[in-house]
Amino acid sequence: MWPGTRLTELLGSRLPIVQAPMAGAQGADLTIAVCEAGGLGSLPCAMLRHEQVRSEVARIREQTEAPFSLNFFCHAGAEPDPDSEERWRRRLAPYFVELGVEASSTDAAPSRSGFDEAACALVEDLRPPVVSFHFGLPEAGLLARVRATGARVLSSATSVEEGLWLEERGVDAVIAQGAEAGGHQATFLRADVTDVSEQVGTFALVPLIASAVRVPVVAAGGIGEGRAIAAAFALGASGVQVGSAYLFTEEATIAPAHRAALEAAAAAGSARTALTNVFSGRPARSMVNRIVEEVGPISADAPAFPSAGRALAPLRSAPEGAAQFASLWAGQAAPLGRSLPASDLTRLLWDEAVAVAGQFAG
Amino acid sequence: MWPGTRLTELLGSRLPIVQAPMAGAQGADLTIAVCEAGGLGSLPCAMLRHEQVRSEVARIREQTEAPFSLNFFCHAGAEPDPDSEERWRRRLAPYFVELGVEASSTDAAPSRSGFDEAACALVEDLRPPVVSFHFGLPEAGLLARVRATGARVLSSATSVEEGLWLEERGVDAVIAQGAEAGGHQATFLRADVTDVSEQVGTFALVPLIASAVRVPVVAAGGIGEGRAIAAAFALGASGVQVGSAYLFTEEATIAPAHRAALEAAAAAGSARTALTNVFSGRPARSMVNRIVEEVGPISADAPAFPSAGRALAPLRSAPEGAAQFASLWAGQAAPLGRSLPASDLTRLLWDEAVAVAGQFAG
């Protein structure tokens, strides 16, 4: 059970710690730092243009020989829905008036791309050691081509059913993403993915999925300290994925308001977070700020993923907007975060986990 | 850290396992079986008349010399709200028509009593070794009288703030109740306790509270196997509280439909559960049945705790009603439950936990 080699042999990393890909919050600097410390660094590609992915991967390969992961979203693109967009603009209109900003400059918003032919060709060209997907898997033909490159394939499950679905389609490991996790819940088998009432906590999800699948399970959600790593292994995981803890590192490229909110949470030892669809259209865990509180956490007016975020762009750019109208992604254990360089954090996480394991030995 | 004696010395039990009090689902038989196996057995008093509490406590003391806990709800009684009751009856009316039952016989519904002068006098008379409260604490004068009996006092927290609030008022241990837990969430410091969007999972809540308070922390929510017990200790708990796993025992007095639903969940290795207020007015985790799906999980029409359940009584008594209109309390790890006598389960839980701890030693 502990620490085992199931995940490290599969991924080729020295430690069974996966750095969670966090689109919009990091580039290759974080990936490289984690890889160099022995974890599996990840590069989130959903918000990068393909030429950016190429240059970031080149930089990773220049600076580390360790394996790394490229992460892609694989949601089906929603049809444009002008009625829904209009309803959302009306819902947000009072904020534009209050902040004195124009609702016109909405093209600047980051968009999230799915996994299409061109993305698949990029993977075939770049041949990353590991590819992880979020929101399920790409269609079978594309998935087969990714696998044919020799890449190890990971994806996240938020229920036993999703775990079994992923295993049947040949993933090499299932990431069991509990409801504590920051950012987007991977949920893809619910009829209405904005219904968060049945999301399962990490403490129950990890042993349920570990009991149901044969492939290794990577625990995610609420893991940012060594004691959580040891706990995840006790529950049946073969490794962990750590997200919010890395937002505290200097390598994270988050906005100052986001960093300030995280540091305030750590200072207080507590933070209010909620799964909200106001920032993108899909439920994702953010600290509670004004728009989450007043419009969310779940708004029936928000257009389908990923377009809900577009209308918020001018609000985010206004003074105070970054704190009150931008996503402040954070998992529920974020208040336990420490401000350290990412390599130091990676080593510390593992040293702490080993120390906790040692305490069981007495 | 492991297993330590902080909780066992405090409570006087041999094992750091508290059997969660489950009002309406058990009497003294379960309490006694757990006590005899070394855990802390609990008797839930919220739905018992005082003479029933007396006779159950007499039976416990006849059959075991081990310490036990009496559990009380300590919610403030809501003022009767005829408008709200009427709105709720209208919301449920179609089901009465469909099932062909009368809405009149509502007096038979179980009610939940708070902790008042008479309950306090009962505790002073019975002098249980441990008293645990749910939904906060009784008012200061009553709490002081309970403490003056020498009883150890426990209460549950669903946030860091609730944990600190309980510690400041002198509890001997804080039960960190994660969102995975079956039955009622203890939440008492939120302005609107029916808002469940910020409930924290066990994996994050236990280390957050353990970092914030000095008293021992008992982990609750999603714990029904030895690996979960070991994980809870890794996260910083000094003991665990186990609920749903005991619903599978022969000592649990649950309805056949409830037992059948639990057994189906265990056979499938999965179950849909949600925090719902439809059964009582306060959020509590139940398996998803027809009324949860169609009226809940959170309904703004449900009257304040505990009166929402009264109007459902005739539906529960109808054929099929016990499966579709009665609470099917279950935590998110309930599918991991095993059907065993409660003493055997208690011993198994501990043996499993010791085995998991041993695996860390290598």
Interface residues (C-beta under 8 A of the other chain):
Chain A: M1 W2 S159 V160 E161 G178 A179 E180 V196 S197 E198 V200 G201 T202 F203 A204 L205 P207 L208 S211 A212 G221 G222 I223 E225 R227 A228 A230 A231 A232 F233 A234 L235 G236 G269 S270 R272 T273 A274 L275 V288 P297 I298 G331 Q332 A333 P335 L336 V356 A357 G358 Q359 F360 A361 G362
Chain B: M1 W2 S159 V160 E161 G178 A179 E180 S197 E198 V200 G201 T202 F203 A204 L205 P207 L208 S211 A212 G221 G222 I223 E225 R227 A228 A230 A231 A232 F233 A234 L235 G236 G269 S270 R272 T273 A274 L275 V288 P297 I298 G331 Q332 A333 P335 L336 V356 A357 G358 Q359 F360 A361 G362
